Amino acid sequence: MIARRSTVQEPAAAAVVARTRRISETGDAAPTRRLSKCYSDTGSSIASLRRAAMAKPRVEYENSYRTGPDVVFPGSRAGNIIQRIIDSRLTGMKYEHDVCKAMCNQLSDVIKDEIRREIKEVARYKLICWVTIGQVTGQDVRVVSRCLWNADHDRYGSANFQNPHLWAVATVFAVYHDGCFNHTNPDQ
């Protein structure tokens, strides 16, 4: 089967497509090699059309029809893991905007990886980690979040940190997903 492009083709490229149809119908493949070399840089070559037709189909996983987790995500254990990580990383640190900006990303990745490693019940949960770091300036700050989720299955863990120079709040939301995950990719 030949794929057609939605744009207007050049006359020479249209002739290649027409000739390819005739060749595939008659079974004579000798001119194919010459034509594919001529038009390999236009994107409409016979070789690229064949590669597209022979591409492996995407693997689709069937649903397990499980509508709830076997074990609910332990939010308090996650909170203890988060507290341990932010205490070890932020103790003695002074607030610098650029450093803290990068530290938020690093802490988020470390927290997700550590929770996946230590808590085995996260297999069917999507983890969303949110870390906020701010400067202590004598003002009151509240960090809140709102989301739409299933209160029976979804959970969160959170921890706070403060020293004389900065404060931090780290929260991990564990949202149950009843479909299949690629467990080798921690971002899914």
Accessible surface in RSA format (square Angstrom, percent):
REM  Atomic radii and reference values for relative SASA: ProtOr
REM  Chains: A
REM  Algorithm: Lee & Richards
REM  Probe-radius: 1.40
REM  Slices: 20
REM RES _ NUM      All-atoms   Total-Side   Main-Chain    Non-polar    All polar
REM                ABS   REL    ABS   REL    ABS   REL    ABS   REL    ABS   REL
RES MET A   1   216.22 112.0 148.22  98.1  68.00 161.9 124.87 106.2  91.35 121.0
RES ILE A   2    40.73  23.2  25.27  18.8  15.45  37.2  25.27  18.2  15.45  41.9
RES ALA A   3    59.57  54.8  49.60  76.5   9.97  22.7  54.53  76.8   5.04  13.3
RES ARG A   4   178.29  74.9 146.21  74.5  32.09  76.4  55.57  76.0 122.72  74.4
RES ARG A   5   119.56  50.2 100.55  51.3  19.00  45.2  25.39  34.7  94.17  57.1
RES SER A   6   122.98 103.9  75.71 101.0  47.27 108.9  58.26 124.1  64.72  90.7
RES THR A   7    92.34  65.7  80.47  81.6  11.87  28.3  78.07 104.9  14.27  21.6
RES VAL A   8   150.86  99.3 121.84 110.3  29.03  69.9 127.77 111.0  23.09  62.6
RES GLN A   9    53.50  29.9  30.26  22.1  23.24  55.3  19.07  40.6  34.43  26.1
RES GLU A  10   109.25  62.7 104.65  79.2   4.60  10.9  43.54  84.2  65.71  53.6
RES PRO A  11   117.58  85.7 105.32  96.0  12.26  44.5 112.92  93.2   4.66  29.0
RES ALA A  12    43.28  39.8  32.67  50.4  10.61  24.1  41.18  58.0   2.10   5.6
RES ALA A  13     6.72   6.2   6.45  10.0   0.27   0.6   6.50   9.2   0.22   0.6
RES ALA A  14    44.18  40.6  38.93  60.1   5.24  11.9  40.12  56.5   4.06  10.7
RES ALA A  15    59.04  54.3  49.37  76.2   9.67  22.0  57.05  80.3   1.98   5.2
RES VAL A  16     5.15   3.4   4.46   4.0   0.69   1.7   5.15   4.5   0.00   0.0
RES VAL A  17    11.95   7.9  11.40  10.3   0.55   1.3  11.95  10.4   0.00   0.0
RES ALA A  18    38.55  35.4  35.88  55.4   2.67   6.1  37.07  52.2   1.49   3.9
RES ARG A  19    86.06  36.1  86.06  43.9   0.00   0.0  14.44  19.7  71.62  43.4
RES THR A  20     8.46   6.0   8.38   8.5   0.09   0.2   8.01  10.8   0.45   0.7
RES ARG A  21    76.99  32.3  76.58  39.0   0.41   1.0  38.45  52.5  38.55  23.4
RES ARG A  22   138.64  58.2 137.83  70.3   0.81   1.9  66.10  90.3  72.54  44.0
RES ILE A  23    17.60  10.0  17.12  12.8   0.48   1.2  17.29  12.4   0.31   0.8
RES SER A  24    79.25  67.0  46.58  62.2  32.67  75.3  45.89  97.7  33.35  46.7
RES GLU A  25   141.81  81.4 102.77  77.7  39.04  93.0  46.59  90.1  95.22  77.7
RES THR A  26   107.22  76.3  69.53  70.5  37.69  89.8  72.55  97.5  34.67  52.4
RES GLY A  27    62.67  77.3   0.00   N/A  62.67  77.3  35.67  97.9  27.00  60.5
RES ASP A  28    80.85  56.6  74.10  73.8   6.75  16.0  30.23  71.1  50.62  50.5
RES ALA A  29    62.26  57.2  49.32  76.1  12.94  29.4  49.81  70.1  12.45  33.0
RES ALA A  30    75.29  69.2  52.55  81.1  22.74  51.7  63.58  89.5  11.71  31.0
RES PRO A  31    27.26  19.9  21.23  19.4   6.03  21.9  27.20  22.5   0.06   0.4
RES THR A  32     8.06   5.7   8.06   8.2   0.00   0.0   7.07   9.5   0.99   1.5
RES ARG A  33   172.22  72.3 167.57  85.4   4.66  11.1  57.82  79.0 114.40  69.3
RES ARG A  34   132.16  55.5 126.36  64.4   5.80  13.8  72.98  99.7  59.17  35.9
RES LEU A  35    12.71   7.1  12.59   9.0   0.12   0.3  12.59   8.8   0.12   0.3
RES SER A  36    18.22  15.4  16.47  22.0   1.75   4.0   3.99   8.5  14.22  19.9
RES LYS A  37   154.09  75.2 132.40  81.2  21.69  51.6  86.43  77.8  67.65  72.1
RES CYS A  38    72.97  55.2  43.95  49.0  29.02  68.2  19.06  48.3  53.91  58.1
RES TYR A  39    46.38  21.7  46.38  26.4   0.00   0.0  21.38  16.1  25.00  30.8
RES SER A  40    73.75  62.3  52.76  70.4  20.99  48.3  29.11  62.0  44.63  62.5
RES ASP A  41   129.40  90.6  91.33  90.9  38.07  90.0  47.96 112.9  81.44  81.2
RES THR A  42    53.03  37.7  32.17  32.6  20.86  49.7  40.40  54.3  12.63  19.1
RES GLY A  43    47.14  58.1   0.00   N/A  47.14  58.1  30.15  82.7  16.99  38.1
RES SER A  44     5.94   5.0   4.91   6.6   1.03   2.4   3.96   8.4   1.98   2.8
RES SER A  45     3.57   3.0   3.44   4.6   0.13   0.3   0.15   0.3   3.42   4.8
RES ILE A  46     2.81   1.6   2.69   2.0   0.11   0.3   2.69   1.9   0.11   0.3
RES ALA A  47    39.60  36.4  34.80  53.7   4.80  10.9  38.87  54.7   0.73   1.9
RES SER A  48    30.52  25.8  25.26  33.7   5.25  12.1  24.61  52.4   5.91   8.3
RES LEU A  49    25.67  14.3  21.68  15.5   3.99  10.0  22.32  15.7   3.35   9.0
RES ARG A  50   118.08  49.6 115.81  59.0   2.27   5.4  47.07  64.3  71.01  43.0
RES ARG A  51   157.75  66.2 148.92  75.9   8.82  21.0  76.17 104.1  81.58  49.4
RES ALA A  52    70.36  64.7  45.29  69.9  25.06  57.0  53.10  74.8  17.26  45.7
RES ALA A  53    70.21  64.6  29.51  45.5  40.70  92.6  41.30  58.2  28.91  76.6
RES MET A  54   153.52  79.5 125.22  82.9  28.31  67.4 108.41  92.2  45.11  59.8
RES ALA A  55    67.41  62.0  43.41  67.0  24.00  54.6  52.94  74.5  14.47  38.3
RES LYS A  56   189.37  92.4 163.61 100.4  25.75  61.3 108.13  97.3  81.23  86.5
RES PRO A  57   119.21  86.9 100.38  91.5  18.83  68.4 110.91  91.6   8.30  51.6
RES ARG A  58   202.83  85.2 175.45  89.4  27.38  65.2  70.07  95.8 132.75  80.5
RES VAL A  59   107.72  70.9  90.01  81.5  17.71  42.7  95.45  82.9  12.27  33.3
RES GLU A  60   130.64  75.0 104.50  79.1  26.14  62.2  54.81 106.0  75.83  61.9
RES TYR A  61   163.47  76.3 134.36  76.4  29.11  75.8  94.93  71.3  68.54  84.5
RES GLU A  62   151.52  87.0 132.70 100.4  18.82  44.8  55.27 106.9  96.26  78.6
RES ASN A  63    70.89  48.9  55.12  53.3  15.77  38.0  20.80  50.1  50.09  48.4
RES SER A  64    55.09  46.6  24.09  32.2  31.00  71.4  34.30  73.0  20.79  29.1
RES TYR A  65   180.54  84.3 154.11  87.7  26.43  68.8 116.26  87.4  64.28  79.2
RES ARG A  66    91.99  38.6  87.88  44.8   4.10   9.8  30.45  41.6  61.54  37.3
RES THR A  67   112.86  80.3  98.22  99.6  14.64  34.9  65.41  87.9  47.45  71.7
RES GLY A  68    19.49  24.0   0.00   N/A  19.49  24.0  12.15  33.4   7.33  16.4
RES PRO A  69    25.77  18.8   5.55   5.1  20.22  73.5   6.00   5.0  19.77 122.8
RES ASP A  70   117.93  82.6  80.02  79.6  37.91  89.6  34.73  81.7  83.19  83.0
RES VAL A  71    84.56  55.6  77.60  70.2   6.96  16.8  80.73  70.1   3.83  10.4
RES VAL A  72    57.66  37.9  49.12  44.5   8.54  20.6  49.12  42.7   8.54  23.2
RES PHE A  73     3.31   1.7   0.00   0.0   3.31   8.6   0.00   0.0   3.31   9.5
RES PRO A  74    30.20  22.0  20.20  18.4  10.00  36.3  30.20  24.9   0.00   0.0
RES GLY A  75    15.00  18.5   0.00   N/A  15.00  18.5   7.75  21.3   7.25  16.2
RES SER A  76    91.67  77.5  73.84  98.5  17.83  41.1  56.35 120.0  35.32  49.5
RES ARG A  77   106.20  44.6 104.94  53.5   1.26   3.0  51.03  69.7  55.17  33.4
RES ALA A  78     0.00   0.0   0.00   0.0   0.00   0.0   0.00   0.0   0.00   0.0
RES GLY A  79    10.36  12.8   0.00   N/A  10.36  12.8   8.81  24.2   1.56   3.5
RES ASN A  80   104.40  72.0  97.62  94.3   6.78  16.3  26.74  64.4  77.65  75.1
RES ILE A  81     8.94   5.1   8.89   6.6   0.05   0.1   8.94   6.4   0.00   0.0
RES ILE A  82     0.00   0.0   0.00   0.0   0.00   0.0   0.00   0.0   0.00   0.0
RES GLN A  83    59.77  33.4  59.77  43.7   0.00   0.0  35.82  76.2  23.95  18.2
RES ARG A  84   118.55  49.8 110.93  56.5   7.63  18.2  72.06  98.5  46.49  28.2
RES ILE A  85    11.86   6.7  10.45   7.8   1.41   3.4  11.86   8.5   0.00   0.0
RES ILE A  86     0.06   0.0   0.06   0.0   0.00   0.0   0.06   0.0   0.00   0.0
RES ASP A  87    53.79  37.7  52.67  52.4   1.12   2.6  23.01  54.1  30.78  30.7
RES SER A  88    86.00  72.7  49.76  66.4  36.24  83.5  50.23 107.0  35.77  50.1
RES ARG A  89   104.47  43.9  87.73  44.7  16.74  39.9  21.82  29.8  82.65  50.1
RES LEU A  90     0.00   0.0   0.00   0.0   0.00   0.0   0.00   0.0   0.00   0.0
RES THR A  91   100.44  71.4  78.36  79.4  22.08  52.6  69.30  93.1  31.14  47.1
RES GLY A  92    68.60  84.6   0.00   N/A  68.60  84.6  39.14 107.4  29.47  66.0
RES MET A  93    29.83  15.4  22.35  14.8   7.48  17.8  27.03  23.0   2.80   3.7
RES LYS A  94   129.59  63.2 122.21  75.0   7.38  17.6  67.66  60.9  61.94  66.0
RES TYR A  95    58.42  27.3  38.94  22.2  19.48  50.7  16.18  12.2  42.25  52.1
RES GLU A  96   102.77  59.0  97.46  73.7   5.31  12.6  34.38  66.5  68.39  55.8
RES HIS A  97   118.15  64.6 110.74  77.0   7.41  18.9  81.48  84.0  36.67  42.7
RES ASP A  98   109.99  77.0 101.02 100.6   8.97  21.2  34.37  80.9  75.62  75.4
RES VAL A  99    69.85  46.0  64.65  58.5   5.20  12.5  68.87  59.8   0.98   2.7
RES CYS A 100     3.67   2.8   3.49   3.9   0.18   0.4   3.67   9.3   0.00   0.0
RES LYS A 101   136.23  66.5 126.92  77.9   9.32  22.2  78.26  70.4  57.97  61.7
RES ALA A 102    48.63  44.7  43.64  67.3   5.00  11.4  47.78  67.3   0.85   2.2
RES MET A 103    28.39  14.7  27.54  18.2   0.85   2.0  28.08  23.9   0.31   0.4
RES CYS A 104    26.12  19.8  24.80  27.7   1.33   3.1  13.48  34.1  12.65  13.6
RES ASN A 105   101.38  69.9  98.15  94.8   3.23   7.8  25.44  61.2  75.94  73.4
RES GLN A 106    92.86  51.9  89.23  65.2   3.63   8.6  31.74  67.6  61.11  46.4
RES LEU A 107     0.00   0.0   0.00   0.0   0.00   0.0   0.00   0.0   0.00   0.0
RES SER A 108    19.14  16.2  19.14  25.5   0.00   0.0  10.31  22.0   8.83  12.4
RES ASP A 109    79.20  55.5  78.02  77.7   1.19   2.8  22.55  53.1  56.65  56.5
RES VAL A 110    40.68  26.8  38.42  34.8   2.26   5.4  40.34  35.0   0.34   0.9
RES ILE A 111     0.00   0.0   0.00   0.0   0.00   0.0   0.00   0.0   0.00   0.0
RES LYS A 112    35.34  17.2  35.34  21.7   0.00   0.0   5.51   5.0  29.83  31.8
RES ASP A 113    76.83  53.8  70.80  70.5   6.03  14.3  28.66  67.4  48.18  48.0
RES GLU A 114    33.67  19.3  33.09  25.0   0.58   1.4   4.02   7.8  29.66  24.2
RES ILE A 115     0.00   0.0   0.00   0.0   0.00   0.0   0.00   0.0   0.00   0.0
RES ARG A 116    60.02  25.2  47.86  24.4  12.16  28.9  28.57  39.0  31.45  19.1
RES ARG A 117   145.17  61.0 134.39  68.5  10.78  25.7  70.00  95.7  75.17  45.6
RES GLU A 118    54.00  31.0  36.75  27.8  17.25  41.1  20.69  40.0  33.30  27.2
RES ILE A 119     0.00   0.0   0.00   0.0   0.00   0.0   0.00   0.0   0.00   0.0
RES LYS A 120   154.58  75.4 134.91  82.8  19.66  46.8 107.07  96.4  47.51  50.6
RES GLU A 121    53.91  31.0  40.14  30.4  13.78  32.8  15.72  30.4  38.19  31.2
RES VAL A 122     8.91   5.9   8.46   7.7   0.45   1.1   8.46   7.3   0.45   1.2
RES ALA A 123    52.96  48.7  43.78  67.6   9.18  20.9  50.83  71.6   2.13   5.6
RES ARG A 124    42.13  17.7  40.56  20.7   1.57   3.7  19.46  26.6  22.66  13.7
RES TYR A 125     2.86   1.3   1.40   0.8   1.45   3.8   1.40   1.1   1.45   1.8
RES LYS A 126    80.93  39.5  80.93  49.7   0.00   0.0  54.39  49.0  26.53  28.3
RES LEU A 127     8.03   4.5   0.00   0.0   8.03  20.2   0.00   0.0   8.03  21.6
RES ILE A 128    77.89  44.3  75.09  55.9   2.81   6.8  77.89  56.1   0.00   0.0
RES CYS A 129    19.08  14.4   0.00   0.0  19.08  44.8   0.00   0.0  19.08  20.6
RES TRP A 130   100.26  40.2  95.95  46.4   4.31  10.1  78.68  42.0  21.58  35.0
RES VAL A 131    14.51   9.5   0.00   0.0  14.51  35.0   0.00   0.0  14.51  39.4
RES THR A 132    36.67  26.1  35.11  35.6   1.56   3.7  32.35  43.5   4.32   6.5
RES ILE A 133    19.41  11.0   0.11   0.1  19.31  46.5   0.11   0.1  19.31  52.4
RES GLY A 134     9.68  11.9   0.00   N/A   9.68  11.9   9.68  26.6   0.00   0.0
RES GLN A 135    95.19  53.2  81.37  59.5  13.82  32.9   8.02  17.1  87.17  66.1
RES VAL A 136    48.67  32.0  30.27  27.4  18.40  44.3  32.67  28.4  16.00  43.4
RES THR A 137    88.36  62.8  51.58  52.3  36.77  87.6  53.88  72.4  34.48  52.1
RES GLY A 138    78.36  96.6   0.00   N/A  78.36  96.6  41.17 113.0  37.19  83.3
RES GLN A 139   145.73  81.5 118.87  86.9  26.86  64.0  34.96  74.4 110.77  84.0
RES ASP A 140   125.49  87.9  90.44  90.0  35.04  82.9  42.12  99.1  83.37  83.1
RES VAL A 141    79.12  52.1  49.44  44.8  29.67  71.5  53.87  46.8  25.25  68.5
RES ARG A 142   201.91  84.8 171.21  87.3  30.71  73.1  60.51  82.7 141.40  85.7
RES VAL A 143    49.48  32.6  16.67  15.1  32.82  79.1  19.90  17.3  29.58  80.2
RES VAL A 144   114.39  75.3  96.32  87.2  18.07  43.6 102.28  88.9  12.11  32.9
RES SER A 145    57.73  48.8  25.54  34.1  32.20  74.2  15.78  33.6  41.95  58.8
RES ARG A 146   230.71  96.9 195.86  99.8  34.85  83.0  74.27 101.5 156.44  94.8
RES CYS A 147    78.05  59.0  39.57  44.1  38.48  90.4  39.48 100.0  38.57  41.6
RES LEU A 148   181.66 101.2 151.88 108.7  29.78  74.9 153.75 108.0  27.91  75.1
RES TRP A 149    80.15  32.2  49.06  23.7  31.09  73.0  41.52  22.1  38.62  62.7
RES ASN A 150    68.84  47.5  58.89  56.9   9.96  24.0  28.47  68.5  40.37  39.0
RES ALA A 151    77.77  71.5  61.18  94.4  16.59  37.7  63.15  88.9  14.61  38.7
RES ASP A 152   102.32  71.7  91.18  90.8  11.14  26.4  18.97  44.7  83.35  83.1
RES HIS A 153    37.42  20.4  37.42  26.0   0.00   0.0  24.24  25.0  13.18  15.3
RES ASP A 154     7.51   5.3   4.93   4.9   2.58   6.1   0.00   0.0   7.51   7.5
RES ARG A 155    78.74  33.1  77.83  39.7   0.91   2.2  26.85  36.7  51.89  31.5
RES TYR A 156   122.30  57.1 112.70  64.1   9.60  25.0  64.60  48.5  57.70  71.1
RES GLY A 157     2.71   3.3   0.00   N/A   2.71   3.3   2.71   7.4   0.00   0.0
RES SER A 158    48.99  41.4  26.12  34.9  22.87  52.7  17.13  36.5  31.86  44.6
RES ALA A 159     7.93   7.3   1.09   1.7   6.84  15.6   7.93  11.2   0.00   0.0
RES ASN A 160   100.63  69.4  90.94  87.9   9.69  23.3  27.26  65.6  73.37  70.9
RES PHE A 161    25.77  12.9  17.59  10.9   8.18  21.3  23.60  14.3   2.17   6.2
RES GLN A 162   125.47  70.2  95.45  69.8  30.02  71.5  24.37  51.9 101.09  76.7
RES ASN A 163    21.90  15.1  13.31  12.9   8.59  20.7  20.66  49.7   1.24   1.2
RES PRO A 164   112.54  82.0  85.98  78.4  26.55  96.5  97.04  80.1  15.50  96.3
RES HIS A 165    73.45  40.1  68.86  47.9   4.59  11.7  40.08  41.3  33.37  38.8
RES LEU A 166     0.00   0.0   0.00   0.0   0.00   0.0   0.00   0.0   0.00   0.0
RES TRP A 167    43.23  17.3  43.23  20.9   0.00   0.0  41.14  21.9   2.09   3.4
RES ALA A 168     0.80   0.7   0.01   0.0   0.79   1.8   0.01   0.0   0.79   2.1
RES VAL A 169    27.94  18.4  27.02  24.5   0.93   2.2  27.02  23.5   0.93   2.5
RES ALA A 170     0.06   0.1   0.06   0.1   0.00   0.0   0.06   0.1   0.00   0.0
RES THR A 171    13.55   9.6  13.55  13.7   0.00   0.0   5.51   7.4   8.05  12.2
RES VAL A 172     0.00   0.0   0.00   0.0   0.00   0.0   0.00   0.0   0.00   0.0
RES PHE A 173    25.15  12.6  25.15  15.6   0.00   0.0  25.15  15.2   0.00   0.0
RES ALA A 174     0.00   0.0   0.00   0.0   0.00   0.0   0.00   0.0   0.00   0.0
RES VAL A 175    47.06  31.0  47.06  42.6   0.00   0.0  47.06  40.9   0.00   0.0
RES TYR A 176    25.95  12.1   8.56   4.9  17.39  45.2   8.56   6.4  17.39  21.4
RES HIS A 177    73.59  40.2  71.00  49.3   2.59   6.6  44.80  46.2  28.79  33.5
RES ASP A 178    59.43  41.6  57.58  57.3   1.86   4.4   4.38  10.3  55.06  54.9
RES GLY A 179    16.26  20.0   0.00   N/A  16.26  20.0  15.24  41.8   1.02   2.3
RES CYS A 180    64.74  49.0  33.72  37.6  31.02  72.9  15.22  38.6  49.52  53.4
RES PHE A 181    39.35  19.7  20.47  12.7  18.88  49.1  23.03  14.0  16.32  46.7
RES ASN A 182    78.54  54.2  67.69  65.4  10.85  26.1  24.21  58.3  54.34  52.5
RES HIS A 183   128.29  70.1  95.14  66.1  33.16  84.8  65.98  68.0  62.32  72.5
RES THR A 184   121.95  86.7  92.55  93.8  29.40  70.1  86.83 116.6  35.12  53.1
RES ASN A 185    61.36  42.3  55.68  53.8   5.68  13.7  12.30  29.6  49.06  47.4
RES PRO A 186    58.90  42.9  55.83  50.9   3.07  11.2  58.02  47.9   0.88   5.5
RES ASP A 187   102.59  71.9  82.71  82.3  19.88  47.0  27.21  64.0  75.38  75.2
RES GLN A 188    83.37  46.6  76.63  56.0   6.74  16.1  22.12  47.1  61.25  46.5
END  Absolute sums over single chains surface
CHAIN  1 A    12977.9      10434.7       2543.2       6953.5       6024.5
END  Absolute sums over all chains
TOTAL         12977.9      10434.7       2543.2       6953.5       6024.5
